[in-house]
Amino acid sequence: MKRIITACLEQTIKFETEEEFEAFKGQLERKDIKFRIIGTEAKDGGFIARIKKQYNQYDVGDYFD
């Protein structure tokens, strides 16, 4: 049988506004999901964020190092 030891997602997400991104960050914090912001930029009338975040409450291991 296999078991997941560590898991992490890397995502690029486009938000309509920076305020929407801030609300998303607050939601992650309230749900106690570990995350790290890799980069952000305003582009094409939106706000693009690259993040790494914890997957399904699994340990993140050294993904955030």
PLY file of the C-alpha trace (Angstrom):
ply
format ascii 1.0
element vertex 65
property float x
property float y
property float z
element edge 64
property int vertex1
property int vertex2
end_header
0.00 0.00 0.00
1.27 3.50 -0.80
1.13 6.51 1.53
1.58 10.18 0.81
4.32 11.55 3.05
4.48 15.17 1.85
2.42 17.12 -0.68
2.38 20.66 -2.05
0.70 22.44 -4.98
2.23 25.20 -7.05
-0.40 27.40 -8.65
-0.57 30.48 -10.85
-3.86 32.27 -10.20
-5.29 35.36 -11.90
-7.46 37.60 -9.73
-9.48 40.55 -10.94
-8.08 42.83 -8.22
-5.37 42.85 -5.59
-8.12 43.06 -2.95
-9.53 39.75 -4.21
-6.05 38.24 -3.79
-5.84 39.59 -0.23
-9.22 37.98 0.54
-7.92 34.68 -0.87
-4.85 34.89 1.39
-7.10 35.55 4.39
-9.18 32.50 3.49
-6.06 30.30 3.40
-4.97 31.65 6.78
-8.41 31.07 8.35
-8.40 27.48 7.06
-4.89 27.07 8.53
-3.42 26.10 5.14
0.32 26.69 4.87
1.33 28.71 1.82
4.16 30.73 0.37
3.87 33.49 -2.22
6.44 32.98 -4.97
5.62 36.12 -6.92
2.92 38.62 -7.85
2.37 41.06 -10.69
-0.31 43.34 -12.08
-0.92 42.33 -15.68
-3.65 42.54 -18.33
-6.09 44.35 -16.06
-5.76 41.73 -13.34
-3.48 40.56 -10.58
-1.46 37.37 -11.07
-0.05 35.45 -8.12
2.20 32.40 -8.04
1.88 30.45 -4.80
2.86 27.16 -3.24
0.31 25.78 -0.83
-0.26 22.79 1.37
-2.34 20.00 -0.15
-5.09 18.36 1.94
-3.40 19.02 5.31
-0.42 16.80 4.38
3.00 17.77 5.69
4.80 20.15 3.28
8.24 18.69 3.97
11.00 20.81 2.43
8.85 22.31 -0.38
8.95 25.74 1.28
12.74 25.78 1.85
0 1
1 2
2 3
3 4
4 5
5 6
6 7
7 8
8 9
9 10
10 11
11 12
12 13
13 14
14 15
15 16
16 17
17 18
18 19
19 20
20 21
21 22
22 23
23 24
24 25
25 26
26 27
27 28
28 29
29 30
30 31
31 32
32 33
33 34
34 35
35 36
36 37
37 38
38 39
39 40
40 41
41 42
42 43
43 44
44 45
45 46
46 47
47 48
48 49
49 50
50 51
51 52
52 53
53 54
54 55
55 56
56 57
57 58
58 59
59 60
60 61
61 62
62 63
63 64
